[in-house]
Amino acid sequence: MLKHRSILAAGLLALAAGAQGQDTDPVRADKNMIRAHLTFLADDLLEGRETGSRGYDIAAHYVTTQFLQYGLAPKGDQGSFLQQVPLRATRLVQESPLLELSSKAGTEKLAYLDEYMTSGSLLEDRSAAAAPLVFVGYGIEADRLQHHDYAGVDVKGKIVVVLSGKPRSFPTEEGAHFASGEQKREVAARHGAVGMITIPTPGSEKAVPFAKLKEYRYIPSMSWVDKNGVAAHQQPTLQNRYTLSMPAARKLFAQSGMKLDSIYEQVAADKPVPRGDLGVSARMASQSTRSDLKSSNVVGMIEGSDPGLKNEYVVFSAHLDHLGQVKEKSGDNIFNGAMDNASGVATLIETARLFSQGKVKPRRSILFVAVTGEEKGLLGADYFATNPTVPAGAIVANVNLDMPLLTFDFKNVMAFGAEHSSLKGNLTRALKPMNLELISDPWPEQGLFTRSDHYMFVRQGIPSIFLATGMASFQKGEDGAKQWEHFLSTNYHQPTDDLKLPFNFDAAARFAQLNYNIALEIANAADKPTWNKGDFFGDTFRK
């Protein structure tokens, strides 16, 4: 880990590099600038940039000074670069969780951390529920896909048991929407459920092993709060939500009349699963400590050159926060988030520099937004998209940069969401002169379309893409797919996501240049981006 003196070195490097190449046309991305930003943002001094922490505030101040240096106009609150985001945090009292299963066979108390996980409530200091269990398959209602897990099942006043994920036949990105925890909780609450237990499938357990969950038990959950002080997107009647391990799921179904292995066979065959009362009841209880805090989005603008189009805005976003420092963890306990997402923020800043120092001016205005709270549920992006600092309806597109893997000489890219709007055309045109290609989602089971900040713009009806490096390399023998696999299995959301990773800063410069080209394509196009005809997200969220 680099020591704190690297902060000064990074700052001097950034200033020195900023003085170069100002008359170049076309302007070119500078790998040393990106390295400088990364060196600062992923340093131990910032203690993992936890949302609402001093380390995060230092990072936000750094981005502010970069925007100021490059002449961006402040577009935060009251003439500043900062948009304050009011937040509420909750921590589970680790000794408090209780989960008991009861049936004709007797009562069994499950073991917290080994057999189940839960988190704190944002609405209650003490949460409790005791009710019969009803299995509702995936817990999804999707008229468009003719899937209705709650049809003919009464869950009012009961605790629903749901499978993780979605049917394999669902379209990847529409399926990610319906499989999201927030969507499932909303549906369960609408039907009158008082609690929810999520059980894994073999596929979901492989993708996100239960054992990984307990590593994050000390990291607080958060939500932004509205002007009335109410936490956003919470279901007051559904504060009791637990996740079981695979062995615990087997214990639950062993007391019921349904066979879990048979259900898993139906899941594997992508066939409908049985639903109904399980003949088992559960008692849940937990305690939480809650607190209010603030964090900031950083918003800067390159004003458009066209007298009419400058009132339309293209948003480039990247989340500035990471998981912070877990003091309860021994050894290296700082989650520096070098790749996730100091790499995205460094790219964002460098793209802003290219516009500020280049001779080609965008016709539409471009907003560069470093958002807070992504790791806590896309909070900063949700707050900004819901409470924009520009006129409502004026944002025409979002390009989101989250964890581009900058360790190999990438020759293709992923753009989650590109298939849903005309942004795919903008992206394809930007890729062509750089000899880069667009590939489809390589991890459809991960549901990534709903798991990064761009999705908050989608929910406001704004065409959006989530851009990352792809799977192939220009270098013979260099396997980008294996590098992704290694990073995700070894470094993702771990203290090892730090500056010791083998960054390829030539590739980082190429990625920044690509983002500049994409921004020009969108900002200078005669027509603003549109949803494809009949697209699910366009039809669902279009304002």
N, C-alpha and C positions, 0 to 999 in steps of 0.2 A: 504494500500500500504506500502511495506517495505521501510524504510528510507535508506539513502545512506550508512550508516554504515554496511548495509548488504552486500555491495560489498566486504569489507575486510573479513567479516566472510565467505563468499562464497569462496573466494580465498584460505583462510587458510584451509577450509574443503576439497577443491579439492586437495591441496598439501598433506594433511595428508592422505587422502584416497588413493592417488596415490602411497604411499609408501607401501601399503598393498598388499598381495596376488600375488607378482610378480613371485613366483615359482609355483603357482597353475597350474595344467594341468589336465583337461581342465580349462582354465581361465573362470571366472564368472563375469558377469556384476555386478556393485556395485551401488545400488540405491542412496547412498549418493553422489556419484560422479555426477549422473544425477541431483540430487536436487541442488547441488552446482552450476552447469552450468546454470540451470534454474533460480536460485536465482540471479545470476549476470545478465544474458541476459535480464530478464524481469523487472529489476529495473527501477524506475522512472528516475534515473540518465541518462539513455540512451535515454530517451525521445521518445520511440517508434521505434527506429532504422530506421528512415526514410532514404530511399535510398539517398546517397549523403550528409548526415548530419554528424555532429560531433558524435552524438550518434551511428550512424551506424559504423563509423570508430573505435570507442571504442570497439564495439562488434567484428569487424573484427580483431582488435589487440588482443582481448582476445582469439579468436579462434586460431590465429597465435601462441600465447604463449603456448596454450595447445598442438598444433601439435609439437611445438619445444620441449616441455617437454617430449613428448612421442617418440621422435626420428624420426618423419616422415621427409621425404626428401622434401624440398621446390620444388614445381612445378608450380610456378607462373611466373612472368616476371623477367628476368635477375637474376636468382638464388634466388629469394625471394619467399615467400608464397603467395604474392598478384598478381593477374592479374587485371590490371587497365582496367576499362570499361568506355569508353567515352560516355557521356550521353547528351541528350538535354531534358529540362523540359519545360512545357508550363502550364500556368495558365489562365483560362478564366477570362476576366474582367467581373465581375458579373453584372454590369449595362448594358452590351453591347448586350446581345442576343436579336434577333428579329425573330419572326416567324409569318407570316401573311398568311392566306388562302383566296383565291379569287375564286369566281365562279359566275354564273349568278345571284345567290341569294345575292351577295354582298361580302364585304371583312370583315374578322374578325381577330383581333390580339389576339393570344394566350398568356397566362400568363406563363412566365418563372418560373420554380420550381413547380408551381401548375399543369400546363398542359403539360409541356415539359421540357426536360433536354438536355444539350449539353456540350461539353468540349472544351478546347482550341485546336488550331491547332499547330502542330509541324513544319509546313512549312511556315505559313503565319501569319503576325501580324493582318491582317484584312482579313476576309473570307466573301464572299457573293455569293449568287446564287438566281436567279429568273427564274422559269421554270414550265411547266406543270408537273402534278403528274401522274405517271403510277404505277399501282399496279401489282407486279410480284410475288404474293404468298409469299413463303418463301425466294425467291431470291436465290435459289439453282440450280446449274447445277451438276448433278451426272450421268455420262454415265453408270457407273457400276450398279447403282440402277434404271436406266431408268427414271430419273426425270429431266425435263428440263423446269424450270420456265420462261426462257427467250425465249423459242421457239415461233416464230411468233409475238414477241412483240418488237417494236422499242423504245428504251430508250435513244438513242443518244441525248445529249443536254437536257435531262429531269431529273427530280428528281424521284427516285424509292421509292415506299412504300413497305416495306417488313414486313411479320409476324416474330415475334420472334420465334426462335427455329427451329424445323424440323417436318416432318411428323412422326407420332407415329410408322409407319411401318418400319422406317429406323432401321437397326441394331444400338444398343446403341452407340458404340464407333465410328463406321464409321459416324453415324449421328452427333455425337458431332463435328467431323472434319468439316462436311459440314455446320453445324449450327453456327460455330464460326464467330464472327464479322469480323475478319480479312479475312476469306475466302469469306464471302458475299461481303465485300467491294472490294476485288480483282476482283470478277466476275462482279460486277456492273461497276467498272471502265473500265474493258475490253470491256464492251458493250457500253461505252460512256456516262454513267450517270454522272451528275454534282453534285448530292447530294443524300442523303439517309435519309428517315424517317422510323424508326422502330416502329411498333405498337405491343402491347402485345396481347397474347391470354389468355383466362381464366387460362390455365395451367401455362404459364410463369408469369402471375401476381401473382398467388399463390406462386410460387417458389421464385420469387424475386419481391416483391411489389414495385411499382413505388415510393411510399413514402420513401423507404429506400435510393433511389438514391441521393436525395438531401442532405443526411447526409455527402456525400463525395465530395461536390461541391468545397471545398477549398483545396482538396488534388490534387497536380499537376499530370498531365499525363507526361509520359516520353517515350523516345526511345533511343536505343543506336545508335551511329553514326559511319559510316564507315570511311575509311582513307581519303575520299574526303570531309568529314564533312556533309554527307547526312544522314538524319534520316532513319533508316531501316524500311522496310515493310510499308512505307507510300504510299498512292495513291494521287499524286499531284492534280488530277482533282476531287478528292472527299473529300475535306476538310470540307464540310458542312454536318454534320451528327447529326440528332436529334432523340430523343426517346420521344414518346408521352405517356401520361397517358391513361387509358381506357376511361374516359369521353372525352378527346380530340380526341381520335381515332373515337369515335362516332360522334363528331362534323364534323370531316373530311369526313366521309362516308355519313353523312346526306346531304352533298352538292353534292354528286356524284350519279351516277346511280346504284351503287352496294349497297347491303344491308349487313352491318357488321354482323348482327345476323345470316344471312344465311351463311356467310363465316365461322363464328364460329361453326355453325352446321356441315358444311363440315369438319372442323378441327376435331371436336369431333368424327365424323364418319370415320375419316382418309381417306377422299375422296378428289380428286383434287378440288382445289378452282378456281374460275374464275379469269382471269387476263386481264389487258388492261387499257386504258386511263380512268381516273376518272372524267374528266371534271372539274377538280380543279387545280389551280396553287398555288404555294407557293413562298414567298419571305423570304430568310434567310439572316442573317447577324450576325457577332460577332467579337470581338476583343480579342487578346491573348497577353500575355507577355511571351517571351521565354528567356531561359538562358542555358548556357552550364556548365556542371559540370562533376565530375568524382566520381566513386565509385569502389569498388574492390570485386572480387571473391577471396576466400581464398582456396588455393589448396595445399594439402599435400599428400605424397605418401608412402605407404608401398611397398617396392620393392619385386617383385616375386622371388621365389627361383629357378625356372626352367630356365636354360640358354636360352631356346628358348621362352617359354611362357611368360617370364617376360616382353617381348616387346609387350604383349597384356594387355589391361587395363580394369578393371571393375570399373565403376564410381559409388560411393555413393554420392548422392546430398541431400541438404536440404537448403531451403532459409533462410537467416539470417535477412533479412529486414522485417519491418512491416509498418504500416501506419503513424507512427510518432506522432507528437503533433499538434493538430489543435487549434491554439491560438484563433481563432474566436469562438470556442465552450466554453460555460460557464461550470463551475463545473470541474469534472475530464475530462481533455482533452488530456490525454496521452493514446495512443493505444499501450499498452505494448506488446501485442502479445505473451503472455506466452505459450498458446497452439499453436498459429499460428505465428511463428513456432519455438519459443525457445525450445519447446519439441522435434521437429525434429532435431535441431542443437545439443541439449544435447545428443540425441541418437547417432548422427553422431560422436561426440567427444568420447563418451564412446565406440563405436564400434571400433574406431581407437585405443583407449587404449588397448582394448582386443587383437588386432593384435600385437601391439608393445610389450606387456608384456606376451603374450602367447607363448607356445613352438611350436605350430603347425603353420607352415609358409605357406602362400598361394603360389601356383605355378605361377599364373599370378599376375601382379602388381595391386594394388588397389589404386585408387585416391579418396580421401575424399575432396569434394568440397562444401563449404558453399557459396551460390550464392547470389548476390544482385538483387534487382529490380523485384522480383517475383510479388509483389503486383502492379507493374507498367506494367505488361504484359509479365512476364517470361523473363525479359531482360538479367539478368546475365547468366542464363542457355543458352539462345539463343546465346549470345555472346561467351560463352565458347564452346558450341557445334559447332558453326561456325568457331571459331578461337581457336582450342584446343591447349593446351600447351604441348601436346605430338604429335607425328607424326599423320597426317591425316589418318584416316582409322584404327588406332590402338586401338580405343575404341570398345570393343566387347559387352558391356552391361551397362545399367544404372538401379540402384535401387534408387528411389526417396522417401524421407521421408518428408511428409508435413502434419502437424496438426494431428498426431496420438492422439486420445482422451485418455488421461492417467488418467482417473478418476474412472475406474472400472476394475474389475479383468477379463479382456477379455479372452475368450477361442476360438475365431476365428478371422480371419483377412480378410481385403479386399485388393485386389491387382489389381487395374485398369490396364488393358493392358495384364494381364497374359494369356488370351485366344489366343493371337496372335503369340506367339513364344514358343520356348522350355523352356523359363524361368519358365513356369508353373511347369514343371517337377522339376527344381531346387528348387523352392519354396515348392512344395509338400513334397519333401524329407527332407527339413529343418524343416517343420512343424511337421512331424510325430513323431520324438522322444520327442517333447515338448507337445504332446497330444493336438495340435492345429489344427484347420480346416480352409479351405479356403472357403469363401462364394462369391457369385456373386454380382455384382453391385446392391446395394439396392436403388440407386437414379438415374436410367437411364435418367430421365428427366433433371437432372442437367448438363449433358455433362461434367463430371469431367475429362474424359480422356484427354481433350484438355486444361484443366485449371490449370495444375501444371507443374513444370519444366521438368519432364520426357518427355513431349511431344516435347520439343525442340530437344531432342536426337532422338526421333522417326523420326522427320523430317529430320534428317541426316542419316536415315537408320539404326539406332542402336536399337536392341530389348531392350525394357524398361518396367518397371513396377512402379506404384505409390502405395506404401505400407502404410496401415493405420490399426488401430485396428478395430475390427468388431462390431457385434451387440449383442453378447451373453456373459454371465459372468459365471465363475466357482462358484460364490457365489449365493446360493439360494435366490431368491427374489430381486436380483440386475439386473435391466433391462438395458442393454447397449444401446438398441435402443432408449429408452426413454432419456437416458443421452445424446446421440447424438442429439436427437430432441431438448432437452432443450438448449444445448450449441449453436446449430446453430440458434435457434430462439431468444436467449437471449444474448449470449456473442460473437458470431462470428463477427469479425470486429467492436467490440465495446470496449470502455475503460475497461469494466468489464472482458475482457480476460486478467486477471492479476494473481498475485501469491495468491490471495484469493481463487481461484478455488480449489476444493477438490482433489488435486492430489493423486493418488495411486502410490507411488514410487516403490512398489514391482512389480506392473504391468509394470512400466516404465523399470525396470531392465529386466523383461522378454522380453519386446519389443526389447531392445538393444541386448540381447542374441540371439533372433531370427535373427536379422540383421547380427550378427556375423556368425551364422550358414549358412544363405543364402549366404553371401560373400564367405565363404569357399566352399560351393557347386559349385558356379559359377567359382571361381578362380582355383579350383583343378580339375574340370571336364576335361576329355580328349579332348572333343570338345567344341569349343566356341558356345554360343547361336545362334540359327538360327530362322528366321521367319518361320511360318508354311506355307506349300505349298498352294499357291493361296490366301494368306492373303492379304487383301486390303492394309494395311500399308506397308507390306513388298514389295508388287508389286509397290506401289506408290512412296515409298521413298528409296528403296534399291539402294545403290550407285554402 
